[in-house]
Amino acid sequence: YYLQQLRAIDLNNNNLSGSISDELGFLTNLVLLQLENNRFTGPVPEIGLGQSPQLTYVSLQNNGFTGSLNALCSLVPSRRDTYGGYLQFFLADCNNGQVDCSCC
């Protein structure tokens, strides 16, 4: 994986479709992930997001994601102790009945 130093992904408002792989977790230096206002579907890449310890800003809203983010949300207190800004800003479609989330 050659993009391990990648720190930001901003794909907002691009009408992109498909799913997001949990391999996202190999981007261990990722701080910002913006995917809002596209047509992504499938499960939220919760495992991959949980493997990116420096994530500070995540925006997944206005897509077709399904699943749960509760395991990711449970990491927040311990990660903030270690990394400071972990998930300081988090947006997802938690109120649409498609994504179960306790930290939105």
Secondary structure as UniProt FT lines:
FT   TURN            2..5
FT   STRAND          8..10
FT   TURN            12..13
FT   STRAND          17..18
FT   HELIX           22..26
FT   TURN            28..29
FT   STRAND          32..34
FT   STRAND          39..43
FT   HELIX           46..50
FT   TURN            53..54
FT   STRAND          57..59
FT   STRAND          64..68
FT   HELIX           70..83
FT   TURN            86..87
FT   STRAND          89..91
FT   TURN            94..95
FT   STRAND          99..100
//
